[in-house]
Amino acid sequence: MDLTFTKEEEEFRRRLRTWLRETLPKLPAKPPPDQWPARRAYDCAWQRALYDAGYAGLHWPTDAGGQGATPTQHLIFLEETELAGAPYVGANFVGLLHAGPTIAVEGTAEQRARWLPPILRGEEVWCQGFSEPDAGSDLASLRTRAVRDSDAYIVTGSKIWTSHAEVADWCELLVRTDASAPRHRGISWLAMPMDAPGVTVRPLRTLAGSTEFAELFLDEVRIPLSHRVGAENDGWRVTMVTLSYERGTAFVGEVVACRRTLARLARTAKENGRWDDAVLRRRLGRLNAEFGALWRLTQWNVSAAERTSPGGGSAVPGVGGSVFKLRYSEARQELYEAAAEVIGPEALDAGHPWTADRLSALSYTIAAGTSQIQQNIIAERILGLPKGR
Ligand SMILES: Cc1cc2nc3c(=O)[nH]c(=O)nc-3n(C[C@H](O)[C@H](O)[C@H](O)COP(=O)(O)OP(=O)(O)OC[C@H]3O[C@@H](n4cnc5c(N)ncnc54)[C@H](O)[C@@H]3O)c2cc1C
C-alpha cells in the first residue's frame, strides 16, 4: 500500500489551497441551521462557486459531467476544504454524494443529461426517500407501492426521516412495484419531483431544534415510467450502489472537522484549568489517536479502492466503509461527551455553540445504517462469520 502523494496530487493540493484562500473571505455569513430555505440558498451558492472553479463533482466520471479526479484527489479536496473552514456540502449531500453518483452509473443517457448538470451547478437539491415507519434497518420490507397506469406509476405510501425534504426538488424514492415477488426482487428506484400533486412534507423537529428531516406522505403521486433508474423490480441492486456511495465516501471529510474540534477543546481545557485533570487529558489523547487512526483508515480504504478500480473517478471504498462508519460515529459521540466535561455546566446551556453539535452527534450511530447493522456487515462480509438469522 502506498499512502504517499504524487507530484500531481501535491500540485492539485497547492492550487486548491490558493483558490480557497482567495475565495473563502468573500463568502457571506452562514444562516443558522434551522433556517432551511436560507441554508439551501447558501449551500447552493457554494456549490455554484465550486462548479465555476472546476471543483464540482470532482470524483464523478467525466462523461457524467464530473472532473474524473482520482479518489486520492477527492480525499485531498475533502481534507483541504475542511482545514480551510469551507462550507460543508449541506443540502447537496444526497445529490452530490449518492443520488447523482447512482444516476451516473445506472441511469440512461437522457437521465444523466436531465439530472446530473443541475446537481453539479447547485440548482437542484435531492433528498432520500428510503426509510419507512416499518422499514429502516430492514429496508427490504418497504411497503410504499407503485402501480402502473399507462406511461406512469401511481405511488401511494409514506416515508420517514427524509433529510432536507423541506427544501428538496427531487427524491430518490424506493417503491414496491411487485408485491408478489420475493421482497428484495419487487422494488424499483424512482426519481420523484417533490412538487408533484399528492406529495405532502411534514417536517419533524429534532432534539437539536432543527427540522432537518421530515415525514413524506404520498397519495396517488403520478411519476412517469421514464423516471425509473434501472430496470423495473431491480431497484434493490441499484440501492446497493446508492448505499455503498453513502457509507463509503459521505462522512470522511468530517473526521478532519472532528480533529479541529478536538484541538479547540484542548485549547479551551488549557485556558479554563481542566487540562490539569490527568484522566481528562488521557481521554482527549485517546480521541486524538482514534481520529488519527480513522483518517489513516480512510486513506487505506481509498488507496485500496483506487488500486482495485483503475478507472479512478467512480471508485468507492467497499465494506471497509462500514468499519469506518461504525468507529467514526461512536468516536464522534465520545468527542462531544468529552467536550461537555471540558466546558462543565455550560454544556447544558442550549445557546452554547457546541450544544447543537453534541445533540446531533447522538443521531450518527443511527443515520445511514445503525451501529448494529454495521457490526452485522463487518461480521458477515469481512470476518466471514455465519449470518445471525
Ligand atoms: C439524522 C438522520 C437522518 C436520516 N436521514 C434519512 C434520509 O434522508 N432518508 C432515509 O430514507 N432515511 C434516513 N434516516 C433513517 C435511517 O436510515 C434509519 O433510522 C436507520 O436505518 C434505522 O432504521 P429505524 O430507525 O427504522 O430503526 P430499526 O430498524 O427499527 O432499528 C431499531 C434498533 O434495532 C436494531 N436492529 C434492527 N435490525 C437489527 C439486526 N438485524 N441486527 C441487530 N440489530 C438490529 C437497530 O440497530 C436499532 O438499534 C435518517 C436517520 C437519522 C437519525
The ligand as a MOL file (V3000), in Angstrom:
LIG
                    3D

  0  0  0     0  0            999 V3000
M  V30 BEGIN CTAB
M  V30 COUNTS 53 58 0 0 0
M  V30 BEGIN ATOM
M  V30 1 C -30.2280 12.1110 11.3260 0
M  V30 2 C -30.8900 11.0510 10.4780 0
M  V30 3 C -31.0730 11.2890 9.1280 0
M  V30 4 C -31.6860 10.3210 8.3370 0
M  V30 5 N -31.9090 10.6200 7.0260 0
M  V30 6 C -32.5640 9.7360 6.2430 0
M  V30 7 C -32.8960 10.0690 4.8940 0
M  V30 8 O -32.5860 11.1510 4.4010 0
M  V30 9 N -33.5780 9.1760 4.1700 0
M  V30 10 C -33.9360 7.9470 4.6560 0
M  V30 11 O -34.5190 7.1680 3.9120 0
M  V30 12 N -33.6580 7.6030 5.9410 0
M  V30 13 C -32.9850 8.4700 6.7370 0
M  V30 14 N -32.7020 8.1450 8.0510 0
M  V30 15 C -33.2140 6.8750 8.5850 0
M  V30 16 C -32.1430 5.8600 8.9500 0
M  V30 17 O -31.5580 5.3000 7.8130 0
M  V30 18 C -32.8400 4.8170 9.8440 0
M  V30 19 O -33.2210 5.4730 11.0370 0
M  V30 20 C -31.9450 3.6410 10.1770 0
M  V30 21 O -31.7140 2.8610 9.0290 0
M  V30 22 C -32.5350 2.7530 11.2870 0
M  V30 23 O -33.8340 2.3600 10.9910 0
M  V30 24 P -35.0340 2.5260 12.0420 0
M  V30 25 O -34.9760 3.9470 12.5630 0
M  V30 26 O -36.2870 2.0670 11.3800 0
M  V30 27 O -34.6590 1.5780 13.2580 0
M  V30 28 P -34.9550 -0.0130 13.3530 0
M  V30 29 O -34.5510 -0.6480 12.0750 0
M  V30 30 O -36.3530 -0.1940 13.8350 0
M  V30 31 O -33.9340 -0.4320 14.4700 0
M  V30 32 C -34.1860 -0.2970 15.8670 0
M  V30 33 C -32.9890 -0.9020 16.6160 0
M  V30 34 O -32.8910 -2.3230 16.3400 0
M  V30 35 C -31.5950 -2.6330 15.8310 0
M  V30 36 N -31.6820 -3.6690 14.7960 0
M  V30 37 C -32.5770 -3.7380 13.7800 0
M  V30 38 N -32.3250 -4.8180 12.9960 0
M  V30 39 C -31.2350 -5.4450 13.5220 0
M  V30 40 C -30.4720 -6.5900 13.1620 0
M  V30 41 N -30.7750 -7.3280 12.0860 0
M  V30 42 N -29.3930 -6.9360 13.9410 0
M  V30 43 C -29.0520 -6.1880 15.0260 0
M  V30 44 N -29.7540 -5.0830 15.4150 0
M  V30 45 C -30.8130 -4.7150 14.6830 0
M  V30 46 C -31.1040 -1.3340 15.2090 0
M  V30 47 O -29.6830 -1.2990 15.1280 0
M  V30 48 C -31.6440 -0.3080 16.2030 0
M  V30 49 O -30.8110 -0.1850 17.3220 0
M  V30 50 C -32.0920 9.0890 8.8880 0
M  V30 51 C -31.8900 8.8410 10.2430 0
M  V30 52 C -31.3020 9.7940 11.0460 0
M  V30 53 C -31.1160 9.5130 12.5020 0
M  V30 END ATOM
M  V30 BEGIN BOND
M  V30 1 1 1 2
M  V30 2 1 2 3
M  V30 3 2 2 52
M  V30 4 2 3 4
M  V30 5 1 4 5
M  V30 6 1 4 50
M  V30 7 2 5 6
M  V30 8 1 6 7
M  V30 9 1 6 13
M  V30 10 2 7 8
M  V30 11 1 7 9
M  V30 12 1 9 10
M  V30 13 2 10 11
M  V30 14 1 10 12
M  V30 15 2 12 13
M  V30 16 1 13 14
M  V30 17 1 14 15
M  V30 18 1 14 50
M  V30 19 1 15 16
M  V30 20 1 16 17
M  V30 21 1 16 18
M  V30 22 1 18 19
M  V30 23 1 18 20
M  V30 24 1 20 21
M  V30 25 1 20 22
M  V30 26 1 22 23
M  V30 27 1 23 24
M  V30 28 2 24 25
M  V30 29 1 24 26
M  V30 30 1 24 27
M  V30 31 1 27 28
M  V30 32 2 28 29
M  V30 33 1 28 30
M  V30 34 1 28 31
M  V30 35 1 31 32
M  V30 36 1 32 33
M  V30 37 1 33 34
M  V30 38 1 33 48
M  V30 39 1 34 35
M  V30 40 1 35 36
M  V30 41 1 35 46
M  V30 42 1 36 37
M  V30 43 1 36 45
M  V30 44 2 37 38
M  V30 45 1 38 39
M  V30 46 1 39 40
M  V30 47 2 39 45
M  V30 48 1 40 41
M  V30 49 2 40 42
M  V30 50 1 42 43
M  V30 51 2 43 44
M  V30 52 1 44 45
M  V30 53 1 46 47
M  V30 54 1 46 48
M  V30 55 1 48 49
M  V30 56 2 50 51
M  V30 57 1 51 52
M  V30 58 1 52 53
M  V30 END BOND
M  V30 END CTAB
M  END
